Amino acid sequence: MPRNRSTFISHLMAYGASEVVTKLSRLFVVIAVARVLDPEQIGLAAAALATGDILKALTENGVVQRIIAARDDDLDATCNTAHRLFWIWCLGLFAVQVTVAGIYLGLGGSAVVSALILLLAGEYLFMPGGLVQVALAMRSGKMRQTAAIAGTQAVSANLMSVVLAIVWPGAIALVLPRLLTAPIWLVTVRRLHRWTRQPAAGFAPVRPFVTFGWAVLGVEIVKALRLQADKLLVGVLLGPQALGLYFMAFNAGLSLATSFSAAFAAVLFPHLCASEDRAVALRQGLLVSVALVAPAVILQAALSPWYVPFLLGEKWAGISGIVSILCLAAIPTMLWTGAAGWMRAEGRPMQELKGTAILTAALMLNTVVLAPHGLTAIAWGYLITACATMTLLAWPALNIAFLPSLKRA
């Protein structure tokens, strides 16, 4: 178990370092757009990105996890089926997003937002060619390399956004780099782990992919709604200018913790699958992640009245209080992320789906109820709702992880 623990920590630190580098580059984007774009333009880009991210959650359909957890003698057949499913699924998502862009424009929506949604659909054309390789790399323990690739793509996109924001100010500066860097990801993952389809192995049955994947897919869709729906609601209820302010506050406050949470989830699942005692593995993962995140976000919350106007400019000083509040929501997020990873490793994706749906509904209701009272009220409600709901939903997993050790002590 000590070896597993050190491996988990090294993988988490690799993904964490990747996220830190990514967010530092993202900081340059935030600084650049804060000085050259007005809140309304940022709001238009935020609406397109939120819509695209909700649809992109449909790519998280459990197929990668099936490859990671497959038995060695079933691996070739599993990869053959997975490769076929990836192509069918991603081409379908491309068509869906193109349709969404057309419907949005036909219903009288912004032509700019519609064009940006259409542009983001191009990502799906690059994904199927590298997803099997990513899953196999994670299965073989190449977490540092996959983290480096993800970080390289994100940093490249962020640097492109900075350049575009300066030479071509507009909402497209936040969106176009997502498409332009997709080939970087595809080339690097294919080089990281070579794979070719093995026709002699045949195909694994599709049914296990469906029975496991539909609940995982539901979780990821609802999770994307949890992360993005409040932004869409703010835009609908308060307008694009308020959405621009809220989007910037979220990026300056909670985005780093959200990225670390995603890294934690990516590393925790293989760690739990490989552990003989999942309760111990879960406890170790939670203790390490909270110990890393809690001091950082508390310091970030305390310093936001100084760093927000310094980095973004005085015209954004009014969002520093919102940034401070949102920072603190990172701590309960780590508890729920750990609990959700344990549920998935235990083969209980339906339990994770129900919990994620409850959490999402609570946060959306908070936005609707508190929108008339302004963005600060929404932020306070977000923090209180997240703390209460995530802790309650994570409680069964926390009992399993910590109570046995307390009894032995």
C-alpha positions in Angstrom: 0.0 0.0 0.0 2.8 2.5 0.7 3.9 2.0 -2.9 0.4 2.6 -4.2 0.2 5.7 -2.0 3.5 7.1 -3.4 2.3 6.3 -6.9 -1.0 8.1 -6.3 0.8 11.2 -4.9 3.2 11.3 -7.8 0.4 11.0 -10.4 -1.7 13.6 -8.5 1.3 16.0 -8.3 1.9 15.5 -12.1 -1.7 16.4 -12.9 -1.7 19.1 -10.3 1.4 20.7 -11.7 -0.1 20.5 -15.2 -3.2 22.3 -13.9 -1.1 25.0 -12.2 0.8 25.7 -15.3 -2.4 25.7 -17.3 -4.1 28.1 -14.9 -1.1 30.4 -14.8 -1.3 30.7 -18.6 -5.1 31.1 -18.2 -4.3 34.0 -15.9 -2.7 35.8 -18.8 -5.8 35.3 -20.8 -8.0 36.7 -18.0 -5.7 39.7 -17.7 -5.6 40.3 -21.5 -9.4 40.0 -22.0 -10.1 42.1 -19.0 -8.3 45.0 -20.6 -9.4 44.7 -24.2 -12.9 43.2 -24.1 -16.0 44.6 -22.3 -18.2 42.4 -20.1 -20.8 41.9 -22.8 -18.3 40.4 -25.3 -16.9 38.2 -22.6 -20.5 37.2 -21.8 -21.1 36.1 -25.4 -18.0 34.0 -25.4 -19.0 32.5 -22.0 -22.4 31.5 -23.3 -20.9 29.7 -26.3 -18.2 28.0 -24.1 -20.8 26.9 -21.5 -23.1 25.4 -24.2 -20.1 23.7 -25.8 -18.9 22.3 -22.5 -22.3 20.9 -21.7 -22.4 19.1 -25.0 -18.8 18.0 -24.7 -19.7 16.2 -21.5 -21.4 13.6 -23.7 -17.9 12.4 -24.7 -17.4 11.1 -21.1 -19.4 8.0 -21.8 -17.5 5.4 -19.7 -15.7 3.8 -22.6 -12.3 5.0 -21.4 -13.0 3.5 -18.0 -14.0 0.2 -19.6 -10.5 0.1 -21.3 -8.7 0.9 -18.0 -10.6 -1.8 -16.1 -10.6 -4.5 -18.8 -8.9 -7.9 -18.2 -5.7 -8.4 -20.1 -7.1 -11.2 -22.2 -10.1 -9.0 -23.2 -8.1 -5.9 -23.8 -7.6 -6.1 -27.6 -11.3 -6.8 -28.3 -12.3 -4.1 -25.8 -10.1 -1.6 -27.6 -11.6 -2.6 -31.0 -15.1 -2.0 -29.8 -14.2 1.2 -28.0 -12.5 2.6 -31.2 -15.6 2.0 -33.2 -17.9 3.5 -30.5 -15.6 6.6 -30.2 -16.0 7.3 -34.0 -19.8 6.8 -34.0 -20.3 8.8 -30.9 -18.1 11.8 -31.8 -19.4 12.1 -35.3 -22.9 12.1 -33.8 -22.0 14.8 -31.3 -20.5 16.9 -34.1 -23.9 16.7 -35.9 -25.8 17.5 -32.7 -23.7 20.6 -32.0 -24.1 21.9 -35.5 -27.8 21.4 -35.2 -27.9 23.2 -31.8 -26.0 26.2 -33.4 -28.6 26.3 -36.2 -31.6 26.1 -33.9 -30.2 28.8 -31.6 -29.8 31.1 -34.6 -33.2 30.2 -36.0 -34.9 31.1 -32.7 -33.4 34.6 -32.8 -30.3 34.0 -30.8 -27.1 35.9 -31.3 -25.3 35.2 -34.6 -22.0 35.5 -32.8 -22.8 32.9 -30.2 -24.2 30.6 -32.9 -21.0 30.9 -34.9 -18.9 30.2 -31.9 -20.9 27.1 -31.0 -20.5 25.9 -34.6 -16.7 26.5 -34.4 -16.4 24.5 -31.2 -18.0 21.5 -32.9 -14.9 21.0 -34.9 -13.1 19.5 -31.8 -15.1 16.3 -32.2 -13.5 15.5 -35.5 -10.1 15.1 -33.8 -11.1 13.2 -30.7 -11.8 9.6 -31.9 -8.3 9.1 -33.4 -6.7 9.4 -29.9 -9.1 8.4 -27.2 -8.1 4.7 -27.2 -4.5 5.7 -26.9 -5.2 8.0 -23.9 -7.1 5.2 -22.1 -4.3 2.7 -22.7 -1.7 5.2 -21.6 -3.6 5.8 -18.3 -4.0 2.0 -17.9 -0.3 1.5 -18.2 0.5 4.2 -15.6 1.6 7.0 -18.0 -0.3 9.6 -15.9 2.6 12.1 -15.9 2.7 12.0 -19.7 -1.0 12.4 -20.2 -0.9 15.2 -17.8 1.9 16.9 -19.7 0.0 16.5 -23.0 -3.2 18.0 -21.5 -1.2 20.8 -20.0 0.6 21.5 -23.3 -2.7 21.7 -25.2 -4.3 24.0 -22.6 -1.3 26.3 -22.4 -1.0 26.6 -26.2 -4.7 27.5 -26.3 -4.3 30.1 -23.6 -1.3 31.7 -25.2 -3.2 31.8 -28.6 -6.1 33.5 -26.8 -3.8 36.2 -25.4 -2.4 36.9 -28.9 -5.8 36.9 -30.5 -7.3 39.2 -27.8 -4.6 41.7 -28.5 -4.5 41.6 -32.3 -8.2 40.6 -32.9 -10.3 41.7 -29.9 -13.6 39.9 -29.7 -15.4 36.9 -28.3 -13.7 34.6 -30.8 -10.4 35.1 -29.0 -11.6 32.8 -26.2 -13.1 30.1 -28.5 -11.0 29.7 -31.6 -7.8 28.4 -29.8 -9.8 25.4 -28.5 -10.1 24.2 -32.1 -6.7 25.2 -33.3 -4.9 23.2 -30.5 -6.9 19.9 -31.0 -4.4 18.6 -33.6 -1.6 19.1 -31.0 -3.4 16.8 -28.6 -4.1 14.2 -31.3 -0.6 14.0 -32.6 1.0 13.8 -29.1 -1.3 11.1 -27.6 -0.8 8.9 -30.7 2.9 9.1 -30.2 2.7 8.5 -26.5 1.0 5.1 -26.8 1.1 3.3 -30.1 -2.0 1.3 -30.9 -3.5 -0.3 -34.0 -6.7 -2.3 -34.2 -6.2 -6.0 -33.9 -8.8 -7.6 -36.3 -8.0 -11.1 -35.1 -9.2 -10.3 -31.6 -12.7 -9.5 -32.8 -15.0 -7.2 -30.9 -16.1 -7.2 -27.3 -19.9 -7.2 -26.7 -21.4 -3.7 -26.7 -23.9 -4.4 -23.9 -21.4 -4.0 -21.0 -20.3 -0.6 -22.5 -23.9 0.5 -22.5 -24.9 -0.8 -19.1 -21.9 0.8 -17.5 -21.6 3.8 -19.8 -25.1 5.2 -19.7 -25.0 6.0 -16.0 -21.5 7.4 -16.3 -22.7 9.5 -19.3 -25.6 10.7 -17.2 -23.2 11.7 -14.4 -21.0 13.7 -16.8 -23.9 15.5 -18.4 -25.3 16.5 -15.0 -21.8 17.4 -13.8 -21.4 19.7 -16.8 -24.8 21.2 -16.0 -23.6 21.8 -12.5 -20.5 23.6 -13.7 -22.1 25.6 -16.6 -25.8 25.9 -16.1 -25.6 28.6 -13.6 -23.7 30.7 -16.1 -26.4 30.2 -18.7 -29.0 31.1 -16.1 -27.2 34.3 -15.1 -27.1 35.2 -18.8 -30.8 34.6 -19.3 -31.9 36.2 -16.1 -29.4 39.1 -15.8 -28.1 39.6 -19.4 -24.7 39.2 -21.1 -23.0 42.0 -19.1 -23.7 40.3 -15.8 -22.7 37.0 -17.3 -19.4 38.5 -18.3 -18.8 39.7 -14.7 -19.8 36.3 -13.3 -17.6 34.4 -15.8 -14.6 36.5 -14.9 -15.3 36.0 -11.2 -15.5 32.3 -11.6 -12.3 32.1 -13.6 -10.5 34.2 -11.1 -11.9 32.3 -8.1 -13.0 28.7 -8.6 -11.4 27.7 -11.9 -8.1 26.6 -10.4 -9.9 24.4 -7.8 -12.2 23.0 -10.5 -9.2 22.0 -12.6 -7.5 20.4 -9.6 -10.8 18.5 -8.9 -10.8 17.2 -12.5 -7.2 16.1 -12.1 -8.0 14.4 -8.8 -10.9 12.5 -10.4 -8.7 11.4 -13.3 -6.0 10.0 -11.0 -8.3 8.6 -8.2 -10.2 6.2 -10.4 -7.2 4.1 -11.6 -5.7 4.3 -8.1 -8.9 2.9 -6.6 -9.1 0.2 -9.2 -5.6 -0.9 -8.5 -5.8 -0.9 -4.7 -6.5 -3.9 -2.6 -8.2 -1.9 0.1 -10.3 0.9 -1.5 -11.3 2.4 1.8 -7.6 3.1 2.7 -6.9 4.3 -0.9 -9.9 6.7 -0.7 -8.8 8.0 2.7 -5.3 8.7 1.4 -6.6 10.4 -1.7 -9.0 12.7 0.3 -6.4 13.6 2.9 -3.8 14.5 0.2 -6.1 16.5 -2.0 -7.8 18.5 0.8 -4.3 19.2 2.4 -3.2 20.6 -0.9 -6.3 22.5 -1.8 -7.6 24.0 1.4 -4.6 26.2 2.4 -4.3 27.5 -1.2 -7.9 28.5 -1.6 -8.1 30.1 1.8 -5.1 32.2 0.9 -6.5 33.0 -2.5 -9.8 34.1 -0.9 -8.0 36.4 1.6 -5.9 38.0 -1.1 -8.5 38.5 -3.8 -9.3 42.2 -2.8 -5.7 43.0 -3.7 -4.9 40.7 -6.7 -8.2 41.1 -8.6 -7.8 44.9 -9.3 -4.1 44.5 -9.6 -4.3 41.8 -12.3 -7.5 42.7 -14.1 -7.7 46.5 -13.6 -9.6 48.7 -11.4 -12.8 48.4 -13.4 -13.0 44.8 -12.2 -12.4 45.5 -8.5 -16.1 45.1 -7.8 -16.0 41.3 -8.4 -13.2 40.7 -5.8 -15.8 39.9 -3.1 -17.5 37.3 -5.4 -14.1 35.8 -6.2 -13.3 35.4 -2.4 -16.6 33.6 -1.8 -16.4 31.2 -4.8 -12.8 30.2 -3.8 -14.0 28.5 -0.7 -16.4 26.2 -2.5 -13.3 24.3 -3.6 -13.0 22.5 -0.3 -16.4 20.6 -0.3 -15.8 20.0 -4.0 -12.8 17.8 -3.2 -14.9 15.7 -0.7 -17.6 15.1 -3.3 -15.1 14.3 -6.1 -13.5 11.7 -3.9 -16.8 10.1 -3.0 -17.9 10.1 -6.6 -14.7 8.4 -7.7 -15.2 5.7 -5.1 -18.8 5.1 -6.2 -17.6 4.7 -9.8 -14.8 2.3 -8.8 -17.3 0.2 -6.8 -19.5 -0.1 -9.9 -22.2 2.2 -8.5 -22.5 4.9 -11.2 -26.2 5.2 -10.6 -25.5 6.3 -7.0 -23.1 8.9 -8.4 -25.7 10.0 -11.0 -28.4 10.5 -8.3 -26.0 12.5 -6.1 -24.8 14.7 -9.0 -28.4 15.3 -10.1 -29.4 16.4 -6.6 -26.3 18.7 -6.4 -27.0 20.2 -9.8 -30.6 20.9 -9.1 -29.8 22.6 -5.8 -27.2 24.9 -7.4 -29.5 25.8 -10.3 -32.3 26.5 -7.9 -30.0 28.8 -5.9 -29.2 30.8 -9.0 -32.8 31.2 -10.0 -34.0 32.2 -6.5 -31.1 34.6 -5.7 -30.7 36.2 -9.2 -32.9 39.2 -8.3 -30.6 40.0 -5.4 -27.4 40.2 -7.6 -24.2 38.3 -8.2 -22.9 38.5 -4.6 -26.0 36.8 -3.3 -25.7 34.1 -6.0 -22.1 33.5 -4.9 -23.0 33.2 -1.2 -25.8 30.9 -2.0 -23.5 28.8 -4.2 -21.0 28.4 -1.4 -23.6 27.5 1.3 -25.5 25.1 -1.0 -22.3 23.4 -2.2 -21.0 22.9 1.4 -24.2 21.5 2.7 -25.2 19.3 -0.3 -21.7 18.0 -1.2 -21.0 17.0 2.5 -24.3 15.2 2.9 -23.9 13.3 -0.4 -20.3 12.4 0.4 -21.1 11.2 3.9 -21.5 7.5 3.1 -18.1 7.3 1.4 -16.5 9.4 4.2 -17.8 6.9 6.7 -16.3 4.0 4.9 -13.0 5.8 4.4 -12.5 7.2 7.9 -14.7 5.4 10.5 -12.9 2.0 10.4 -9.6 3.7 11.0 -11.0 5.7 13.9 -12.4 2.5 15.5 -9.0 0.8 15.2 -7.3 3.8 16.8 
